[in-house]
């Protein structure tokens, strides 16, 4: 999907501001239109807005109530329809999705802002997400997510090798870090 410059957003205080990782994820998503999509950790709604603008039926969730309000505001601001609610990962999510997107907290920090704090090895939230994500994927569905060269990517792949296939679609080097956009699909059982 291409970054759409006509999509305008405002970022509320206390909400993750779209950055290089957000736009790398937008560019990695292969959308066919009219697909059912879950945008996990929606933040300001930048991913959800692009997907809705591409014709998808979008459900956006975030643990941060301010982020939910921000996404609702930005959907209205752009004249787009997005169902948005507060949810700690899949806590309030129902149904199956063709696409699940997630720009998770992936940095190896502890006690920082939960928008980027991925725990000691950067994989705490990613592990929690991948543990259940397969249950919400429609047949042939795919996950698009971001990880960093600072994240224990090999540990994640090893832990979930029996469930998922991982493919790097795009990457971008920024300062001392490389960020990767992954497509993750469920292995045949």
Buried (B, 14 or more C-beta within 10 A) or exposed (E): BEEBEEBEBEBBEEBBEBBEBBBBBBBBBEBEEEBBBBBBBBBBBBBBBBBBBBEBBBBBBBBBEBBBBBBBBBBEBBEBEBBBBBBEBBEEBEEBBBBBBBBBBBBBBEEEEEBBBBBEBBBBBBBBBBBEBBEBBBEEBBBBBBBBBBBBBEBBBEBBEEBBBBEEBBBBEEEEBEBBBBBBBBEEE
